[in-house]
């Protein structure tokens, strides 16, 4: 039975009217008047609430009818959740269960639950970590050389080829000796190092970070080839004429009987110094540097420092450059600042353009290139040798 608040207030008001029929001097008269006023005010407010409630009830009923028809008023309806699907399909069983307080109801879910993107609702959202890039070698040979920027593809330089020194003491009135100097004009030309990759226009536009990665990888590829050319370019065709190609072969000036690897480097430093060029660096393979680093004396102590200490790669006061660009078991000692000059005609650059049918396939060609020249002016300033089986 539903209690009607309006009818209840009417009864209270009638009781108040009944009280007013008593004598005017009755103390209930004042109370009855106040009850009547309160009843009028409360009844008015209740009528307002009932009016609003009736409107809301009609709106809810209309919405339920539209949802039942699938009419969202032009707005697509969301798919049913598992709970809605469950209550809709098992409504009768649920009511029976609630009345009996026993039994069970099965839940049949249409979508298969997996960790994939097509799972019901995409439950497992993958975490995104930083892109894993392949390691990069530390490139150092360029840093050993003098580097110049040039505006031409051909570089000329004058190289001294003769120095006849006739300087001597001269007696009073005697003729003075004549010395001889000669130069020769040499030329070197710039070579292009280049490579390219294909990429889709969409991925470059949608993932700017990937564009930066491609640029970095292509530039690194140029630097790797450049370092190999600086050391071992044979000077034929489009190759540079490298440092090793122009170096002087090692010939131990000390004629050591049983030299260690460290001894051989020391002798190579001396050989270079005897040409009047001051050596400023040593280049070896990382494995050869570690072999020297692990040499011990008769007491088992490491010659180049305790393994727990940080040892700067250095031999006889010269920095040691350990790079995989150098062949294992080989070494190069030299006055690199004096030996040659590297000329940059085009510094490394990356360009994007269309090639062949790229345009119709939504592809682009990403090209990286540089143009450099190398002049090894003094082969005597470089000494190249082989460790062989020496330890």
VOPAGU-2260 file (C-alpha; in pm, 1 decimal, decimal comma):
REM VOPAGU-2260
SITE   aa  ch    i         X         Y         Z
SITE  UNK   A    0       0,0       0,0       0,0
SITE  UNK   A    1     145,2     337,4    -104,6
SITE  UNK   A    2     112,1     632,5     132,0
SITE  UNK   A    3     -13,2     950,3     -37,1
SITE  UNK   A    4     155,3    1247,1     131,3
SITE  UNK   A    5    -102,4    1497,8      -1,8
SITE  UNK   A    6    -396,3    1304,3     143,6
SITE  UNK   A    7    -208,6    1273,5     475,8
SITE  UNK   A    8    -160,0    1647,1     497,4
SITE  UNK   A    9    -530,9    1699,4     414,9
SITE  UNK   A   10    -622,5    1484,8     714,6
SITE  UNK   A   11    -395,1    1690,8     939,0
SITE  UNK   A   12    -556,3    2010,5     809,6
SITE  UNK   A   13    -906,8    1870,4     876,3
SITE  UNK   A   14    -802,3    1789,7    1232,0
SITE  UNK   A   15    -696,3    2150,3    1270,5
SITE  UNK   A   16   -1032,6    2276,1    1141,9
SITE  UNK   A   17   -1205,2    2052,4    1392,5
SITE  UNK   A   18   -1000,8    2204,9    1671,8
SITE  UNK   A   19   -1109,6    2555,1    1564,9
SITE  UNK   A   20   -1475,5    2466,3    1638,5
SITE  UNK   A   21   -1396,4    2464,4    2008,6
SITE  UNK   A   22   -1419,5    2770,2    2230,1
SITE  UNK   A   23   -1210,3    3071,1    2136,9
SITE  UNK   A   24   -1045,6    3070,8    2473,8
SITE  UNK   A   25    -936,8    2711,4    2433,5
SITE  UNK   A   26    -553,2    2686,7    2431,6
SITE  UNK   A   27    -570,7    2442,5    2139,5
SITE  UNK   A   28    -707,5    2716,6    1918,0
SITE  UNK   A   29    -369,0    2876,4    1857,4
SITE  UNK   A   30    -206,7    2535,2    1799,6
SITE  UNK   A   31    -477,5    2441,0    1552,7
SITE  UNK   A   32    -423,7    2760,3    1353,6
SITE  UNK   A   33     -49,3    2694,6    1326,0
SITE  UNK   A   34    -109,6    2333,0    1223,4
SITE  UNK   A   35    -341,6    2450,0     948,3
SITE  UNK   A   36     -85,0    2697,7     811,2
SITE  UNK   A   37     193,6    2437,6     813,9
SITE  UNK   A   38     -31,3    2187,6     643,9
SITE  UNK   A   39    -110,8    2435,0     361,0
SITE  UNK   A   40     258,1    2513,7     301,3
SITE  UNK   A   41     368,9    2151,6     312,4
SITE  UNK   A   42      86,6    2036,3      83,4
SITE  UNK   A   43     187,0    2298,2    -177,1
SITE  UNK   A   44     547,8    2183,0    -177,8
SITE  UNK   A   45     448,0    1818,2    -203,9
SITE  UNK   A   46     230,9    1896,8    -507,6
SITE  UNK   A   47     535,8    2055,9    -676,0
SITE  UNK   A   48     749,9    1749,2    -603,0
SITE  UNK   A   49     482,7    1512,9    -736,3
SITE  UNK   A   50     455,1    1717,9   -1056,6
SITE  UNK   A   51     833,0    1703,7   -1117,8
SITE  UNK   A   52     846,8    1334,3   -1032,0
SITE  UNK   A   53     572,2    1258,9   -1283,4
SITE  UNK   A   54     771,5    1438,6   -1558,1
SITE  UNK   A   55    1090,0    1249,8   -1476,5
SITE  UNK   A   56     899,8     920,1   -1477,3
SITE  UNK   A   57     765,6     991,9   -1826,1
SITE  UNK   A   58    1115,6    1083,1   -1955,6
SITE  UNK   A   59    1263,7     762,7   -1814,8
SITE  UNK   A   60     985,1     555,2   -1965,3
SITE  UNK   A   61    1041,4     718,4   -2305,2
SITE  UNK   A   62    1416,4     651,2   -2289,6
SITE  UNK   A   63    1360,1     286,6   -2196,1
SITE  UNK   A   64    1128,0     244,0   -2495,0
SITE  UNK   A   65    1379,8     399,9   -2733,0
SITE  UNK   A   66    1661,3     179,2   -2601,2
SITE  UNK   A   67    1441,5    -127,4   -2637,9
SITE  UNK   A   68    1378,2     -32,7   -3003,1
SITE  UNK   A   69    1750,1      36,2   -3063,2
SITE  UNK   A   70    1666,7     397,7   -3149,7
SITE  UNK   A   71    1944,0     616,9   -3005,0
SITE  UNK   A   72    1816,1     933,3   -3164,5
SITE  UNK   A   73    2097,2     925,7   -3421,2
SITE  UNK   A   74    2366,3     841,3   -3162,5
SITE  UNK   A   75    2520,4     490,1   -3197,4
SITE  UNK   A   76    2444,0     274,6   -2895,8
SITE  UNK   A   77    2735,1     125,7   -2703,9
SITE  UNK   A   78    2768,9    -255,6   -2703,7
SITE  UNK   A   79    2621,9    -436,3   -2405,5
SITE  UNK   A   80    2862,3    -491,1   -2118,5
SITE  UNK   A   81    2912,1    -838,0   -1972,5
SITE  UNK   A   82    2686,9    -744,4   -1679,9
SITE  UNK   A   83    2405,7    -626,5   -1909,4
SITE  UNK   A   84    2439,0    -934,0   -2127,4
SITE  UNK   A   85    2431,4   -1151,1   -1816,3
SITE  UNK   A   86    2120,5    -992,6   -1660,6
SITE  UNK   A   87    1937,1    -982,8   -1993,3
SITE  UNK   A   88    1996,6   -1349,7   -2077,0
SITE  UNK   A   89    1960,2   -1485,2   -1722,6
SITE  UNK   A   90    1698,3   -1248,5   -1578,6
SITE  UNK   A   91    1439,8   -1518,6   -1501,2
SITE  UNK   A   92    1702,2   -1742,2   -1341,3
SITE  UNK   A   93    1824,3   -1455,1   -1126,7
SITE  UNK   A   94    1473,4   -1381,4    -999,7
SITE  UNK   A   95    1416,6   -1748,5    -924,7
SITE  UNK   A   96    1748,3   -1763,5    -746,3
SITE  UNK   A   97    1667,2   -1457,8    -534,6
SITE  UNK   A   98    1335,5   -1611,8    -431,5
SITE  UNK   A   99    1475,4   -1956,1    -349,8
SITE  UNK   A  100    1810,6   -1840,7    -210,4
SITE  UNK   A  101    1981,5   -2140,4    -367,5
SITE  UNK   A  102    2103,1   -2270,4    -700,4
SITE  UNK   A  103    2339,6   -2117,8    -953,3
SITE  UNK   A  104    2330,9   -1920,0   -1277,7
SITE  UNK   A  105    2574,8   -1960,3   -1569,8
SITE  UNK   A  106    2744,6   -1660,5   -1735,3
SITE  UNK   A  107    2809,1   -1709,4   -2107,9
SITE  UNK   A  108    3035,7   -1439,4   -2253,8
SITE  UNK   A  109    3040,8   -1419,5   -2631,8
SITE  UNK   A  110    3387,0   -1259,5   -2667,8
SITE  UNK   A  111    3699,2   -1466,3   -2597,0
SITE  UNK   A  112    3915,8   -1314,1   -2325,9
SITE  UNK   A  113    4275,8   -1280,6   -2438,4
SITE  UNK   A  114    4557,0   -1032,3   -2404,7
SITE  UNK   A  115    4524,8    -927,3   -2769,2
SITE  UNK   A  116    4387,0    -605,9   -2914,2
SITE  UNK   A  117    4075,0    -791,9   -3038,8
SITE  UNK   A  118    3988,4    -921,0   -2692,7
SITE  UNK   A  119    3666,3    -813,9   -2524,8
SITE  UNK   A  120    3745,9    -458,0   -2437,0
SITE  UNK   A  121    4123,9    -490,7   -2498,3
SITE  UNK   A  122    4203,2    -580,3   -2138,6
SITE  UNK   A  123    4583,9    -592,3   -2156,5
SITE  UNK   A  124    4725,1    -258,8   -2278,9
SITE  UNK   A  125    5097,5    -316,2   -2355,8
SITE  UNK   A  126    5354,9     -92,0   -2193,0
SITE  UNK   A  127    5582,9      93,1   -2433,5
SITE  UNK   A  128    5954,6      99,6   -2351,7
SITE  UNK   A  129    6226,3     298,6   -2525,9
SITE  UNK   A  130    6328,9     172,0   -2870,2
SITE  UNK   A  131    6616,5     -76,6   -2845,4
SITE  UNK   A  132    6891,2      40,5   -3079,7
SITE  UNK   A  133    7197,0    -160,8   -3179,6
SITE  UNK   A  134    7525,3     -54,5   -3015,9
SITE  UNK   A  135    7752,3     195,0   -3186,7
SITE  UNK   A  136    8126,4     192,2   -3204,9
SITE  UNK   A  137    8318,2     486,9   -3071,6
SITE  UNK   A  138    8475,1     653,1   -3375,6
SITE  UNK   A  139    8812,0     814,3   -3316,8
SITE  UNK   A  140    9039,5     818,6   -3623,5
SITE  UNK   A  141    8897,3    1146,8   -3758,6
SITE  UNK   A  142    8982,9    1309,9   -3426,3
SITE  UNK   A  143    9351,5    1225,9   -3475,4
SITE  UNK   A  144    9378,3    1426,3   -3798,2
SITE  UNK   A  145    9374,3    1789,5   -3898,0
SITE  UNK   A  146    9033,7    1859,1   -4055,1
SITE  UNK   A  147    8958,3    2140,7   -4299,8
SITE  UNK   A  148    8640,2    2253,2   -4475,9
SITE  UNK   A  149    8690,9    2310,3   -4850,6
SITE  UNK   A  150    8470,9    2453,5   -5126,2
SITE  UNK   A  151    8609,0    2248,9   -5413,1
SITE  UNK   A  152    8615,7    1882,7   -5505,7
SITE  UNK   A  153    8988,8    1899,6   -5573,9
SITE  UNK   A  154    9254,0    2005,7   -5326,6
SITE  UNK   A  155    9606,6    2109,1   -5421,0
SITE  UNK   A  156    9895,1    2148,9   -5180,9
SITE  UNK   A  157   10267,8    2201,9   -5217,4
SITE  UNK   A  158   10485,8    1938,4   -5056,0
SITE  UNK   A  159   10851,2    1978,7   -4991,1
SITE  UNK   A  160   11050,9    1708,8   -5163,1
SITE  UNK   A  161   11411,2    1810,4   -5101,9
SITE  UNK   A  162   11620,7    1982,2   -4839,0
SITE  UNK   A  163   11989,4    2005,6   -4913,7
SITE  UNK   A  164   12150,1    2174,2   -4619,6
SITE  UNK   A  165   12490,6    2321,8   -4707,0
SITE  UNK   A  166   12508,9    2551,5   -4408,4
SITE  UNK   A  167   12865,4    2569,5   -4275,3
SITE  UNK   A  168   13108,9    2801,1   -4109,8
SITE  UNK   A  169   13268,3    3044,1   -4355,5
SITE  UNK   A  170   13614,5    3199,1   -4338,9
SITE  UNK   A  171   13655,4    3569,1   -4382,9
SITE  UNK   A  172   13641,6    3661,8   -4746,7
SITE  UNK   A  173   13541,8    3309,6   -4858,1
SITE  UNK   A  174   13234,1    3225,2   -5063,9
SITE  UNK   A  175   12923,4    3105,3   -4888,2
SITE  UNK   A  176   12769,3    2762,3   -4960,4
SITE  UNK   A  177   12438,9    2722,5   -5138,5
SITE  UNK   A  178   12162,8    2496,0   -5001,8
SITE  UNK   A  179   11887,5    2336,5   -5205,2
SITE  UNK   A  180   11511,0    2326,7   -5143,3
SITE  UNK   A  181   11241,5    2176,9   -5367,4
SITE  UNK   A  182   10863,7    2150,8   -5361,7
SITE  UNK   A  183   10614,9    1957,7   -5567,5
SITE  UNK   A  184   10249,9    2038,4   -5629,9
SITE  UNK   A  185   10027,4    1750,7   -5516,5
SITE  UNK   A  186    9657,1    1697,1   -5576,1
SITE  UNK   A  187    9389,7    1496,1   -5400,9
SITE  UNK   A  188    9022,9    1463,0   -5493,3
SITE  UNK   A  189    8712,3    1426,6   -5281,5
SITE  UNK   A  190    8531,4    1092,8   -5272,4
SITE  UNK   A  191    8163,0    1036,7   -5203,0
SITE  UNK   A  192    8046,7     797,0   -4932,3
SITE  UNK   A  193    7672,0     735,3   -4951,1
SITE  UNK   A  194    7385,4     494,4   -4881,4
SITE  UNK   A  195    7005,5     506,6   -4866,8
SITE  UNK   A  196    6695,2     330,3   -4734,2
SITE  UNK   A  197    6327,8     323,7   -4827,4
SITE  UNK   A  198    6058,3     441,9   -4586,3
SITE  UNK   A  199    5684,9     505,6   -4609,6
SITE  UNK   A  200    5558,3     862,4   -4605,2
SITE  UNK   A  201    5301,0     768,9   -4342,4
SITE  UNK   A  202    5550,8     638,1   -4088,5
SITE  UNK   A  203    5777,5     940,8   -4127,6
SITE  UNK   A  204    5482,4    1177,5   -4076,8
SITE  UNK   A  205    5323,0     980,6   -3792,3
SITE  UNK   A  206    5643,4     900,7   -3602,1
SITE  UNK   A  207    5885,9    1194,6   -3605,4
SITE  UNK   A  208    6105,3    1009,1   -3357,7
SITE  UNK   A  209    6158,7     733,4   -3616,0
SITE  UNK   A  210    6276,5     993,6   -3866,5
SITE  UNK   A  211    6543,1    1099,9   -3617,5
SITE  UNK   A  212    6649,1     739,0   -3566,8
SITE  UNK   A  213    6681,6     684,2   -3942,1
SITE  UNK   A  214    6892,7     999,5   -3973,5
SITE  UNK   A  215    7118,9     887,2   -3690,6
SITE  UNK   A  216    7162,0     536,1   -3826,7
SITE  UNK   A  217    7244,8     658,4   -4176,2
SITE  UNK   A  218    7498,6     910,2   -4046,1
SITE  UNK   A  219    7656,0     641,8   -3829,5
SITE  UNK   A  220    7687,1     417,1   -4134,9
SITE  UNK   A  221    7876,4     692,3   -4316,2
SITE  UNK   A  222    8111,5     736,5   -4020,5
SITE  UNK   A  223    8186,5     362,8   -4004,1
SITE  UNK   A  224    8285,2     350,0   -4368,8
SITE  UNK   A  225    8479,4     674,8   -4336,1
SITE  UNK   A  226    8688,3     534,0   -4051,1
SITE  UNK   A  227    8768,0     219,5   -4248,6
SITE  UNK   A  228    8867,7     431,8   -4549,1
SITE  UNK   A  229    9084,5     662,4   -4338,9
SITE  UNK   A  230    9284,1     363,2   -4221,4
SITE  UNK   A  231    9280,1     111,7   -4506,3
SITE  UNK   A  232    9164,0     289,9   -4822,1
SITE  UNK   A  233    9386,7     162,2   -5104,9
SITE  UNK   A  234    9364,2     471,5   -5324,3
SITE  UNK   A  235    9216,2     287,6   -5623,4
SITE  UNK   A  236    8892,2     385,6   -5794,0
SITE  UNK   A  237    8663,8     575,5   -5555,1
SITE  UNK   A  238    8866,2     478,1   -5246,4
SITE  UNK   A  239    9069,8     713,7   -5033,4
SITE  UNK   A  240    9442,5     658,1   -4993,6
SITE  UNK   A  241    9449,6     571,9   -4624,6
SITE  UNK   A  242    9695,3     605,4   -4337,7
SITE  UNK   A  243    9803,0     241,2   -4329,4
SITE  UNK   A  244    9844,6     233,7   -4706,9
SITE  UNK   A  245   10093,0     523,0   -4687,3
SITE  UNK   A  246   10264,6     428,2   -4357,8
SITE  UNK   A  247   10619,9     305,1   -4320,0
SITE  UNK   A  248   10662,0     -60,2   -4226,6
SITE  UNK   A  249   10785,0    -128,1   -3874,7
SITE  UNK   A  250   11153,0    -216,0   -3850,0
SITE  UNK   A  251   11265,2    -240,1   -3489,1
SITE  UNK   A  252   11543,9      12,7   -3446,5
SITE  UNK   A  253   11639,7    -149,6   -3113,5
SITE  UNK   A  254   11657,4    -507,7   -3246,7
SITE  UNK   A  255   11503,8    -646,8   -2928,3
SITE  UNK   A  256   11554,6   -1021,5   -2881,3
SITE  UNK   A  257   11224,5   -1117,5   -2713,8
SITE  UNK   A  258   11001,2    -809,9   -2720,0
SITE  UNK   A  259   10659,1    -794,0   -2560,1
SITE  UNK   A  260   10368,3    -614,9   -2725,6
SITE  UNK   A  261   10447,1    -309,6   -2515,2
SITE  UNK   A  262   10811,0    -327,5   -2624,5
SITE  UNK   A  263   10709,4    -331,7   -2990,1
SITE  UNK   A  264   10492,6     -22,9   -2947,9
SITE  UNK   A  265   10784,0     151,0   -2775,0
SITE  UNK   A  266   11017,5      64,4   -3062,6
SITE  UNK   A  267   10762,3     190,1   -3317,1
SITE  UNK   A  268   10740,8     519,2   -3127,4
SITE  UNK   A  269   11116,7     546,0   -3149,2
SITE  UNK   A  270   11116,2     463,6   -3520,8
SITE  UNK   A  271   10869,9     745,2   -3585,4
SITE  UNK   A  272   11058,4     987,5   -3363,4
SITE  UNK   A  273   11381,3     920,6   -3556,1
SITE  UNK   A  274   11216,1    1072,5   -3865,3
SITE  UNK   A  275   11190,8    1401,7   -3673,9
SITE  UNK   A  276   10815,1    1371,4   -3646,0
SITE  UNK   A  277   10688,6    1373,7   -3288,5
SITE  UNK   A  278   10451,3    1078,5   -3236,5
SITE  UNK   A  279   10116,3    1174,8   -3084,6
SITE  UNK   A  280    9913,6     853,8   -3079,2
SITE  UNK   A  281    9889,5     474,9   -3102,3
SITE  UNK   A  282    9607,0     286,9   -3274,8
SITE  UNK   A  283    9534,1     -78,0   -3190,0
SITE  UNK   A  284    9242,6    -319,5   -3183,7
SITE  UNK   A  285    9055,0    -336,3   -2847,9
SITE  UNK   A  286    9156,1    -702,0   -2802,3
SITE  UNK   A  287    9524,1    -612,2   -2842,1
SITE  UNK   A  288    9493,9    -332,8   -2587,9
SITE  UNK   A  289    9336,6    -575,2   -2341,4
SITE  UNK   A  290    9616,0    -824,0   -2399,4
SITE  UNK   A  291    9866,0    -553,7   -2305,8
SITE  UNK   A  292    9649,5    -443,2   -2017,3
SITE  UNK   A  293    9661,8    -794,6   -1872,3
SITE  UNK   A  294   10039,0    -840,6   -1890,1
SITE  UNK   A  295   10194,8    -927,1   -1552,2
SITE  UNK   A  296   10538,6    -924,2   -1401,2
SITE  UNK   A  297   10715,4   -1218,8   -1235,8
SITE  UNK   A  298   10521,0   -1159,8    -914,9
SITE  UNK   A  299   10182,3   -1169,4   -1088,7
SITE  UNK   A  300   10123,9    -795,1   -1067,6
SITE  UNK   A  301    9961,7    -619,8   -1364,1
SITE  UNK   A  302   10210,4    -401,4   -1548,7
SITE  UNK   A  303    9962,1    -131,3   -1647,5
SITE  UNK   A  304    9779,7    -102,0   -1317,8
SITE  UNK   A  305    9560,0    -291,7   -1078,9
SITE  UNK   A  306    9238,4    -432,0   -1236,0
SITE  UNK   A  307    9033,1    -244,1    -976,0
SITE  UNK   A  308    9166,8      90,5   -1094,3
SITE  UNK   A  309    9055,3     294,2   -1394,1
SITE  UNK   A  310    9350,5     300,9   -1630,7
SITE  UNK   A  311    9360,0     558,3   -1909,2
SITE  UNK   A  312    9473,2     384,8   -2231,1
SITE  UNK   A  313    9823,6     520,8   -2265,4
SITE  UNK   A  314   10169,1     389,4   -2352,0
SITE  UNK   A  315   10494,0     580,2   -2310,7
SITE  UNK   A  316   10300,7     900,9   -2256,0
SITE  UNK   A  317   10098,8     867,1   -2579,1
SITE  UNK   A  318    9720,6     808,5   -2591,7
SITE  UNK   A  319    9615,3     465,3   -2714,8
SITE  UNK   A  320    9313,3     461,6   -2946,5
SITE  UNK   A  321    9145,5     120,9   -2928,6
SITE  UNK   A  322    8913,4      78,3   -3227,5
SITE  UNK   A  323    8771,4    -217,2   -3415,6
SITE  UNK   A  324    8853,6     -35,9   -3736,5
SITE  UNK   A  325    9212,6    -153,5   -3680,8
SITE  UNK   A  326    9287,6    -514,7   -3770,6
SITE  UNK   A  327    9362,5    -752,3   -3483,5
SITE  UNK   A  328    9737,8    -801,9   -3414,5
SITE  UNK   A  329    9825,8    -480,6   -3599,3
SITE  UNK   A  330    9935,1    -143,9   -3466,3
SITE  UNK   A  331    9979,7     203,4   -3607,7
SITE  UNK   A  332   10201,3     461,4   -3438,1
SITE  UNK   A  333   10235,9     807,6   -3576,6
SITE  UNK   A  334   10244,7    1180,0   -3570,3
SITE  UNK   A  335    9888,9    1199,5   -3700,1
SITE  UNK   A  336    9863,3    1577,7   -3681,7
SITE  UNK   A  337   10163,1    1605,8   -3917,7
SITE  UNK   A  338   10099,6    1301,3   -4132,9
SITE  UNK   A  339    9790,4    1416,6   -4316,8
SITE  UNK   A  340    9482,3    1633,5   -4351,2
SITE  UNK   A  341    9118,9    1538,1   -4390,9
SITE  UNK   A  342    8916,5    1771,4   -4613,6
SITE  UNK   A  343    8538,5    1800,5   -4576,5
SITE  UNK   A  344    8374,5    1895,5   -4905,7
SITE  UNK   A  345    8027,4    1783,8   -4793,7
SITE  UNK   A  346    7974,9    1722,9   -4428,9
SITE  UNK   A  347    7739,7    1429,6   -4353,9
SITE  UNK   A  348    7383,4    1514,9   -4457,0
SITE  UNK   A  349    7052,3    1334,0   -4495,7
SITE  UNK   A  350    6800,4    1413,9   -4769,0
SITE  UNK   A  351    6453,7    1278,0   -4849,7
SITE  UNK   A  352    6314,1    1255,2   -5201,2
SITE  UNK   A  353    6125,6    1046,3   -5456,8
SITE  UNK   A  354    6294,2     787,1   -5677,1
SITE  UNK   A  355    6138,5     587,5   -5961,3
SITE  UNK   A  356    5781,9     491,1   -5851,8
SITE  UNK   A  357    5812,3     609,6   -5490,3
SITE  UNK   A  358    5538,9     870,0   -5539,6
SITE  UNK   A  359    5274,0     621,0   -5648,9
SITE  UNK   A  360    5364,2     383,7   -5365,4
SITE  UNK   A  361    5367,5     647,4   -5091,0
SITE  UNK   A  362    5734,8     577,6   -5034,6
SITE  UNK   A  363    6033,5     806,7   -5000,3
SITE  UNK   A  364    6404,0     746,3   -5042,2
SITE  UNK   A  365    6615,7     863,0   -4748,7
SITE  UNK   A  366    6971,2     930,0   -4868,0
SITE  UNK   A  367    7276,7    1000,5   -4656,5
SITE  UNK   A  368    7607,6    1107,7   -4805,0
SITE  UNK   A  369    7930,7    1290,7   -4744,5
SITE  UNK   A  370    8218,2    1395,1   -4966,0
SITE  UNK   A  371    8569,0    1394,3   -4823,8
SITE  UNK   A  372    8930,6    1395,3   -4936,1
SITE  UNK   A  373    9237,0    1272,0   -4750,1
SITE  UNK   A  374    9593,4    1377,2   -4813,6
SITE  UNK   A  375    9858,8    1167,2   -4637,7
SITE  UNK   A  376   10153,0    1402,0   -4684,1
SITE  UNK   A  377   10418,0    1223,9   -4482,3
SITE  UNK   A  378   10432,0     846,9   -4477,4
SITE  UNK   A  379   10743,3     864,3   -4258,8
SITE  UNK   A  380   10528,6    1008,7   -3982,2
SITE  UNK   A  381   10339,6     679,2   -3957,9
SITE  UNK   A  382   10471,8     337,3   -3854,1
SITE  UNK   A  383   10261,7      25,9   -3915,7
SITE  UNK   A  384   10348,0    -311,2   -3768,3
SITE  UNK   A  385   10232,8    -660,9   -3673,8
SITE  UNK   A  386   10235,4    -804,2   -3321,1
SITE  UNK   A  387   10231,5   -1157,1   -3455,4
SITE  UNK   A  388   10261,0   -1413,3   -3176,5
SITE  UNK   A  389   10426,9   -1174,3   -2934,5
SITE  UNK   A  390   10271,0   -1150,3   -2589,7
